[in-house]
Amino acid sequence: MKSNTFRTEIKPNFFDFNIHYQSDIMFVGSCFTENIGKRLKKLKFKININPFGIIYNPVSLAQSLDYIVSEKEFTDDDLFFFNEYWHSFSHHGKFSGTDKRKVLNNINQSITEAHKIIYNAEFLFITLGTAWVYEFIKSKNIVANCHKIPGKEFNKRLLTENEIVKSFIALIKKIRLKNKKIKIIFSISPVRHLKDGFSENFLSKSILRTAVDKISEQNSEIYYFPAYEILIDDLRDYRFYDTDLVHPNNIAAEYIFKFFEETFFNAETIKISEKVNKINQMKSHRIFNSQTEQSKKFITAALKEIKFLEKEYSFLNFESEKTYFSGL
């Protein structure tokens, strides 16, 4: 930790491992997971992001991972119909739809893909969002998503530290029976759940943090990335929040991602990611008329750079970029 007149700066921890481009990685959890995961995906890392969609509470998150490990097949009995859509209490609303067969197919296909990855993954990143949960009164089960069903159908309560620890201890043992090399990195989402109340949000985050600490005490190869602490204690200013004053804005997200890179990337990985990012920047360049000489030179240079990178790094795939530039 470094302090100066204006702020207290958190410094990255350095582990005895690095993420590299050959790593299989899975990200699960809150919307902040999607933010980091999509940035890595854009840089061409091999990554699977939220195969059940965004999930905030740790019990539902552990349950979703357990379904992936056991390769559970969802059936008609696992869905319910509400507001003209078929839903699953275990999934984010992005899996909901009007066609039950398509919903089940999408759910089961996502589980199959994630099952293949989790047993080969080197890294599993888990971001916990809140310790507040909703229990469906009829089934007495904690749900991952209420899907806008009236609140009277649920009991809202706060998870205990022991409930969270118990859920993940059993899960970690299952995963490591077949994947002994996997490293699990927990983080607490910096997104504030103010709909629960200010004090309630801080209470929730503290329970999550102490639970993660207990999990790491009982297991090896468990690590912690301080996303929550970076925003709350390092940046610590409303100028780093979006207009809703709840989510970190792009400046904060970029700062945390740079912290992530410093923590987990070695020099070679940073070098490759910078080259990939150059292609991303070229793709985002606005071309108003592809028939001008200047535009033609730009497109040719982009395709030449892609060809060079594919030859130098055979594990990189630029098919979508080649299609984009060739179609201009």
VOVEX-699012 format. One record per residue (C-alpha): residue number from 1; chain; x negated, y negated, z. Coordinates in steps of 0.02 Angstrom, whole numbers, plus 32768, in hexadecimal, padded with zeros to 4 digits. Example, Ala and Ser with C-alpha at 12.3 -4.5 7.8 and 13.67 -1.06 7.14 Angstrom:
% residues 2
+-----+-----+------+------+------+
: seq : mol :    x :    y :    z :
+-----+-----+------+------+------+
:   1 :   A : 7D99 : 80E1 : 8186 :
:   2 :   A : 7D54 : 8035 : 8165 :
+-----+-----+------+------+------+
***
This chain:
% residues 328
+-----+-----+------+------+------+
: seq : mol :    x :    y :    z :
+-----+-----+------+------+------+
:   1 :   A : 8000 : 8000 : 8000 :
:   2 :   A : 7FBF : 7F54 : 7FCF :
:   3 :   A : 8005 : 7EB1 : 8013 :
:   4 :   A : 7FF0 : 7DFD : 7FDE :
:   5 :   A : 8046 : 7D57 : 7FFF :
:   6 :   A : 80DF : 7D80 : 7F96 :
:   7 :   A : 80FF : 7E3B : 7F9E :
:   8 :   A : 80CC : 7EE3 : 7FE3 :
:   9 :   A : 8093 : 7F53 : 7F55 :
:  10 :   A : 80A4 : 8010 : 7F5C :
:  11 :   A : 8015 : 806E : 7F0D :
:  12 :   A : 802C : 8116 : 7EB3 :
:  13 :   A : 7FFE : 81B8 : 7F08 :
:  14 :   A : 7F89 : 8226 : 7EA3 :
:  15 :   A : 7FAE : 82E0 : 7E9F :
:  16 :   A : 7F3F : 8370 : 7E6B :
:  17 :   A : 7FA3 : 8386 : 7DCA :
:  18 :   A : 7FDC : 8322 : 7D34 :
:  19 :   A : 806C : 8326 : 7CBB :
:  20 :   A : 8032 : 8344 : 7C09 :
:  21 :   A : 8082 : 8357 : 7B5F :
:  22 :   A : 8083 : 8415 : 7B67 :
:  23 :   A : 80E6 : 8410 : 7C0A :
:  24 :   A : 819A : 844D : 7C0F :
:  25 :   A : 81F9 : 83D3 : 7C7E :
:  26 :   A : 82A9 : 83CE : 7CC4 :
:  27 :   A : 82FA : 8333 : 7D0F :
:  28 :   A : 839B : 8340 : 7D74 :
:  29 :   A : 83FE : 82CB : 7DE3 :
:  30 :   A : 843D : 8219 : 7DE3 :
:  31 :   A : 8444 : 8199 : 7D57 :
:  32 :   A : 8393 : 8162 : 7D85 :
:  33 :   A : 835A : 8210 : 7D50 :
:  34 :   A : 83A1 : 81EA : 7CA3 :
:  35 :   A : 8340 : 8147 : 7C9B :
:  36 :   A : 8296 : 8197 : 7CBB :
:  37 :   A : 82C0 : 8234 : 7C59 :
:  38 :   A : 82F6 : 81D7 : 7BBC :
:  39 :   A : 8258 : 816E : 7BBF :
:  40 :   A : 81F1 : 820E : 7BC2 :
:  41 :   A : 825B : 825B : 7B39 :
:  42 :   A : 823E : 81C3 : 7ACC :
:  43 :   A : 8183 : 81DD : 7AE6 :
:  44 :   A : 8198 : 828F : 7AA2 :
:  45 :   A : 8185 : 82F3 : 7B43 :
:  46 :   A : 81DA : 839E : 7B4B :
:  47 :   A : 8266 : 8376 : 7BC2 :
:  48 :   A : 8315 : 83AF : 7BF3 :
:  49 :   A : 8380 : 832A : 7C46 :
:  50 :   A : 8418 : 834B : 7CB4 :
:  51 :   A : 8461 : 83EB : 7C67 :
:  52 :   A : 84FD : 83CF : 7CD3 :
:  53 :   A : 84FE : 8314 : 7CB6 :
:  54 :   A : 84DE : 8290 : 7D3B :
:  55 :   A : 84F8 : 82D4 : 7DEB :
:  56 :   A : 84DF : 8268 : 7E85 :
:  57 :   A : 84F6 : 82D5 : 7F1F :
:  58 :   A : 8473 : 8359 : 7F4F :
:  59 :   A : 84EA : 83EA : 7F72 :
:  60 :   A : 8539 : 83E1 : 7EC5 :
:  61 :   A : 848E : 83C8 : 7E79 :
:  62 :   A : 8449 : 8463 : 7ECF :
:  63 :   A : 84E3 : 84C4 : 7E99 :
:  64 :   A : 84CA : 8491 : 7DE3 :
:  65 :   A : 8416 : 84CC : 7DE8 :
:  66 :   A : 844E : 8570 : 7E36 :
:  67 :   A : 84C8 : 8587 : 7DA5 :
:  68 :   A : 8438 : 8569 : 7D2D :
:  69 :   A : 83C8 : 85E7 : 7D85 :
:  70 :   A : 8450 : 866C : 7D85 :
:  71 :   A : 8489 : 8639 : 7CD5 :
:  72 :   A : 853D : 862E : 7D0C :
:  73 :   A : 85BE : 8638 : 7C82 :
:  74 :   A : 864D : 85BE : 7C9B :
:  75 :   A : 86FA : 85FE : 7C6F :
:  76 :   A : 87AA : 85B8 : 7C63 :
:  77 :   A : 87BC : 85C9 : 7D20 :
:  78 :   A : 872E : 854D : 7D3A :
:  79 :   A : 878A : 84C1 : 7CDE :
:  80 :   A : 8822 : 8459 : 7D09 :
:  81 :   A : 8892 : 83E7 : 7CA2 :
:  82 :   A : 88AB : 8332 : 7CD5 :
:  83 :   A : 88D6 : 8293 : 7C74 :
:  84 :   A : 88D9 : 82F4 : 7BCF :
:  85 :   A : 8827 : 8334 : 7BE6 :
:  86 :   A : 87D7 : 83D6 : 7C1F :
:  87 :   A : 8759 : 83BB : 7CAB :
:  88 :   A : 86E1 : 841A : 7D19 :
:  89 :   A : 86C7 : 83E6 : 7DCF :
:  90 :   A : 8612 : 841C : 7DB9 :
:  91 :   A : 85EE : 83A9 : 7D26 :
:  92 :   A : 85E2 : 82F4 : 7CF4 :
:  93 :   A : 866F : 82AD : 7C8B :
:  94 :   A : 8606 : 82B6 : 7BEC :
:  95 :   A : 8631 : 8370 : 7BE6 :
:  96 :   A : 86ED : 834F : 7BF0 :
:  97 :   A : 8759 : 835A : 7B54 :
:  98 :   A : 8802 : 837E : 7B08 :
:  99 :   A : 87CE : 8427 : 7ABF :
: 100 :   A : 87B4 : 84A8 : 7B48 :
: 101 :   A : 874C : 851B : 7AD8 :
: 102 :   A : 86D5 : 848F : 7AA9 :
: 103 :   A : 86C3 : 845A : 7B5F :
: 104 :   A : 8696 : 850B : 7B95 :
: 105 :   A : 8621 : 8522 : 7B02 :
: 106 :   A : 85C4 : 8481 : 7B28 :
: 107 :   A : 85B6 : 84AD : 7BE0 :
: 108 :   A : 8578 : 855E : 7BC3 :
: 109 :   A : 8501 : 852D : 7B38 :
: 110 :   A : 84B3 : 84AA : 7BAA :
: 111 :   A : 849D : 852B : 7C35 :
: 112 :   A : 844D : 85A8 : 7BBE :
: 113 :   A : 83CF : 8527 : 7B80 :
: 114 :   A : 83A6 : 84ED : 7C31 :
: 115 :   A : 8393 : 85A1 : 7C6E :
: 116 :   A : 830B : 85C0 : 7BEC :
: 117 :   A : 82B1 : 8522 : 7C20 :
: 118 :   A : 82B7 : 8530 : 7CDD :
: 119 :   A : 8256 : 85D4 : 7CE0 :
: 120 :   A : 81CD : 858A : 7C74 :
: 121 :   A : 81CD : 84DA : 7CB9 :
: 122 :   A : 8133 : 8495 : 7D0C :
: 123 :   A : 8193 : 8405 : 7D5A :
: 124 :   A : 8242 : 83EE : 7DA0 :
: 125 :   A : 826F : 833B : 7DD0 :
: 126 :   A : 8305 : 8329 : 7E44 :
: 127 :   A : 834D : 827E : 7E6A :
: 128 :   A : 83CC : 8275 : 7EF7 :
: 129 :   A : 844A : 81E7 : 7EF2 :
: 130 :   A : 84BB : 81EF : 7F89 :
: 131 :   A : 84E3 : 825B : 8020 :
: 132 :   A : 859B : 822B : 8015 :
: 133 :   A : 8604 : 82B7 : 7FCA :
: 134 :   A : 86B8 : 82D8 : 7F99 :
: 135 :   A : 870A : 837E : 7FC7 :
: 136 :   A : 879F : 83B2 : 7F5F :
: 137 :   A : 8825 : 83D5 : 7FE1 :
: 138 :   A : 8874 : 8467 : 7F83 :
: 139 :   A : 87D3 : 84CA : 7F71 :
: 140 :   A : 876E : 847C : 8000 :
: 141 :   A : 86DB : 8473 : 7F87 :
: 142 :   A : 8665 : 83E0 : 7F70 :
: 143 :   A : 8676 : 839D : 7EBF :
: 144 :   A : 85F2 : 8350 : 7E4F :
: 145 :   A : 8672 : 82DD : 7DFF :
: 146 :   A : 8724 : 82AC : 7E2E :
: 147 :   A : 8754 : 8284 : 7D79 :
: 148 :   A : 87C6 : 81F6 : 7DB5 :
: 149 :   A : 883C : 826A : 7E11 :
: 150 :   A : 8895 : 8205 : 7E9A :
: 151 :   A : 882D : 81F1 : 7F38 :
: 152 :   A : 88B5 : 823F : 7FA5 :
: 153 :   A : 8887 : 82E8 : 7F59 :
: 154 :   A : 87DA : 82E0 : 7FAA :
: 155 :   A : 8787 : 82D4 : 8052 :
: 156 :   A : 86F1 : 8260 : 8052 :
: 157 :   A : 8666 : 8288 : 80CC :
: 158 :   A : 85AB : 8274 : 80EB :
: 159 :   A : 853A : 830B : 80D4 :
: 160 :   A : 84C8 : 833B : 8162 :
: 161 :   A : 840E : 834C : 814C :
: 162 :   A : 841B : 8407 : 8170 :
: 163 :   A : 849E : 8421 : 80E8 :
: 164 :   A : 842A : 83D3 : 8067 :
: 165 :   A : 8391 : 8433 : 80A2 :
: 166 :   A : 83EE : 84D8 : 80A5 :
: 167 :   A : 842E : 84BF : 7FF2 :
: 168 :   A : 8381 : 84A1 : 7FAB :
: 169 :   A : 831C : 851E : 8011 :
: 170 :   A : 8383 : 85AF : 7FCC :
: 171 :   A : 837C : 8567 : 7F1D :
: 172 :   A : 82BF : 854E : 7F1D :
: 173 :   A : 82A4 : 8603 : 7F51 :
: 174 :   A : 830F : 863D : 7EBE :
: 175 :   A : 82B2 : 85D3 : 7E40 :
: 176 :   A : 8207 : 8608 : 7E7E :
: 177 :   A : 822E : 86C1 : 7E76 :
: 178 :   A : 8217 : 86B1 : 7DBA :
: 179 :   A : 81B7 : 860E : 7DA7 :
: 180 :   A : 8129 : 8603 : 7E23 :
: 181 :   A : 80D0 : 8575 : 7DC8 :
: 182 :   A : 815E : 84F6 : 7DD2 :
: 183 :   A : 8140 : 8455 : 7E32 :
: 184 :   A : 81D9 : 83FD : 7E77 :
: 185 :   A : 81D8 : 8341 : 7E8A :
: 186 :   A : 8264 : 82EE : 7EEC :
: 187 :   A : 8292 : 8237 : 7EE9 :
: 188 :   A : 831E : 81CC : 7F2F :
: 189 :   A : 837C : 8163 : 7EB2 :
: 190 :   A : 835F : 80A7 : 7EC8 :
: 191 :   A : 8412 : 8088 : 7E8F :
: 192 :   A : 8478 : 8044 : 7F20 :
: 193 :   A : 8520 : 809A : 7F3E :
: 194 :   A : 8572 : 7FFE : 7F84 :
: 195 :   A : 8622 : 803F : 7F65 :
: 196 :   A : 8603 : 80A7 : 8001 :
: 197 :   A : 85D3 : 800A : 8063 :
: 198 :   A : 852B : 7FB9 : 8089 :
: 199 :   A : 850A : 8013 : 812D :
: 200 :   A : 854F : 80B4 : 80E7 :
: 201 :   A : 84D9 : 80AA : 8052 :
: 202 :   A : 8440 : 8095 : 80C1 :
: 203 :   A : 847B : 8124 : 8131 :
: 204 :   A : 8492 : 8192 : 8098 :
: 205 :   A : 83E5 : 816B : 8051 :
: 206 :   A : 8392 : 818C : 80F9 :
: 207 :   A : 83E4 : 8238 : 8105 :
: 208 :   A : 83A9 : 8261 : 8055 :
: 209 :   A : 82F7 : 822B : 807E :
: 210 :   A : 82EA : 828E : 8120 :
: 211 :   A : 8335 : 8326 : 80CA :
: 212 :   A : 82B1 : 8320 : 8041 :
: 213 :   A : 822B : 8314 : 80C6 :
: 214 :   A : 826F : 83B0 : 811C :
: 215 :   A : 8277 : 840D : 8076 :
: 216 :   A : 81C1 : 83E3 : 8051 :
: 217 :   A : 818D : 841E : 80FF :
: 218 :   A : 81D6 : 84C9 : 80DC :
: 219 :   A : 8195 : 84DE : 802B :
: 220 :   A : 80F1 : 84C9 : 7FCF :
: 221 :   A : 80E6 : 8470 : 7F27 :
: 222 :   A : 816E : 83F3 : 7F5B :
: 223 :   A : 8144 : 833D : 7F39 :
: 224 :   A : 8194 : 8293 : 7F4A :
: 225 :   A : 819B : 8200 : 7ED0 :
: 226 :   A : 81CA : 815C : 7F27 :
: 227 :   A : 8243 : 8111 : 7EA8 :
: 228 :   A : 82B6 : 80D1 : 7F32 :
: 229 :   A : 8228 : 8083 : 7F95 :
: 230 :   A : 81DF : 802D : 7EFC :
: 231 :   A : 827E : 7FCC : 7EDC :
: 232 :   A : 82B3 : 7FAE : 7F90 :
: 233 :   A : 8208 : 7F88 : 7FDE :
: 234 :   A : 8194 : 7F5A : 7F50 :
: 235 :   A : 81FE : 7EF8 : 7ED3 :
: 236 :   A : 827B : 7EC6 : 7F5A :
: 237 :   A : 82D5 : 7E3B : 7EFB :
: 238 :   A : 837C : 7E25 : 7EA4 :
: 239 :   A : 8324 : 7DEE : 7E05 :
: 240 :   A : 82F8 : 7EA7 : 7DEE :
: 241 :   A : 83AF : 7EDC : 7DEF :
: 242 :   A : 842C : 7EE0 : 7D62 :
: 243 :   A : 84C3 : 7E6C : 7D62 :
: 244 :   A : 8525 : 7EE7 : 7DCF :
: 245 :   A : 849F : 7ECF : 7E57 :
: 246 :   A : 84A0 : 7F8C : 7E6E :
: 247 :   A : 8437 : 7FD7 : 7DE2 :
: 248 :   A : 8381 : 7FA8 : 7DC1 :
: 249 :   A : 836F : 7F3F : 7D24 :
: 250 :   A : 82FC : 7F65 : 7C92 :
: 251 :   A : 8269 : 7F09 : 7CE1 :
: 252 :   A : 8276 : 7F72 : 7D7F :
: 253 :   A : 8290 : 8013 : 7D1D :
: 254 :   A : 81F6 : 7FED : 7CB4 :
: 255 :   A : 8190 : 7FC7 : 7D51 :
: 256 :   A : 81C4 : 806B : 7DA3 :
: 257 :   A : 819E : 80CB : 7D03 :
: 258 :   A : 80EF : 807F : 7CFC :
: 259 :   A : 80DB : 80B8 : 7DB1 :
: 260 :   A : 8115 : 8164 : 7D78 :
: 261 :   A : 8091 : 8167 : 7CEE :
: 262 :   A : 8007 : 8134 : 7D66 :
: 263 :   A : 803D : 81BD : 7DDE :
: 264 :   A : 8050 : 824F : 7D65 :
: 265 :   A : 7FF3 : 8229 : 7CC2 :
: 266 :   A : 7F3A : 8244 : 7CA4 :
: 267 :   A : 7ED4 : 81DB : 7C2A :
: 268 :   A : 7EF5 : 824E : 7B95 :
: 269 :   A : 7FB1 : 8250 : 7BB1 :
: 270 :   A : 7FB5 : 8192 : 7BBE :
: 271 :   A : 7F51 : 8187 : 7B1C :
: 272 :   A : 7FCC : 81F6 : 7ABE :
: 273 :   A : 8066 : 81A0 : 7B08 :
: 274 :   A : 8023 : 80F6 : 7ACF :
: 275 :   A : 8011 : 8138 : 7A1E :
: 276 :   A : 80C1 : 817E : 7A21 :
: 277 :   A : 8102 : 80DA : 7A65 :
: 278 :   A : 80B2 : 8081 : 79D2 :
: 279 :   A : 8121 : 80E8 : 795E :
: 280 :   A : 81B8 : 80BD : 79CA :
: 281 :   A : 818F : 8004 : 79BA :
: 282 :   A : 817C : 8014 : 78FE :
: 283 :   A : 8225 : 806B : 78F5 :
: 284 :   A : 8277 : 7FDF : 7958 :
: 285 :   A : 8231 : 7F5D : 78E0 :
: 286 :   A : 82C0 : 7F0F : 787D :
: 287 :   A : 82B1 : 7F22 : 77C2 :
: 288 :   A : 832C : 7EB4 : 7763 :
: 289 :   A : 82F8 : 7EE8 : 76B4 :
: 290 :   A : 8298 : 7F8A : 769C :
: 291 :   A : 8274 : 7F5D : 75E6 :
: 292 :   A : 81FE : 7ECE : 760A :
: 293 :   A : 8143 : 7EEF : 75F9 :
: 294 :   A : 8127 : 7EC4 : 76AF :
: 295 :   A : 81AD : 7F3F : 76E7 :
: 296 :   A : 816A : 7FC8 : 7675 :
: 297 :   A : 80BC : 7FB2 : 76BF :
: 298 :   A : 8104 : 7FBB : 776F :
: 299 :   A : 8166 : 805B : 774A :
: 300 :   A : 80CE : 80AB : 76F7 :
: 301 :   A : 8061 : 807D : 778C :
: 302 :   A : 80E1 : 80C7 : 7805 :
: 303 :   A : 80EC : 816C : 77A5 :
: 304 :   A : 802E : 8173 : 7799 :
: 305 :   A : 801D : 815A : 7855 :
: 306 :   A : 809E : 81E3 : 7876 :
: 307 :   A : 8043 : 825C : 7804 :
: 308 :   A : 7FA0 : 8237 : 785D :
: 309 :   A : 7FEB : 8254 : 7909 :
: 310 :   A : 803F : 82F7 : 78D4 :
: 311 :   A : 7F99 : 8335 : 7894 :
: 312 :   A : 7F3A : 82FE : 792F :
: 313 :   A : 7FBF : 833A : 79AA :
: 314 :   A : 801B : 83CF : 7960 :
: 315 :   A : 8091 : 83D8 : 79F7 :
: 316 :   A : 80E2 : 8331 : 79CA :
: 317 :   A : 8180 : 8330 : 7960 :
: 318 :   A : 81A8 : 8295 : 78FB :
: 319 :   A : 822F : 82DE : 7889 :
: 320 :   A : 82B1 : 825A : 78B7 :
: 321 :   A : 8234 : 81CD : 789F :
: 322 :   A : 81FC : 8210 : 77F6 :
: 323 :   A : 82B1 : 821E : 77C0 :
: 324 :   A : 82D2 : 816C : 77F9 :
: 325 :   A : 823F : 811C : 779F :
: 326 :   A : 8254 : 8186 : 7702 :
: 327 :   A : 830B : 8152 : 76F7 :
: 328 :   A : 82E8 : 8098 : 76FA :
+-----+-----+------+------+------+
***
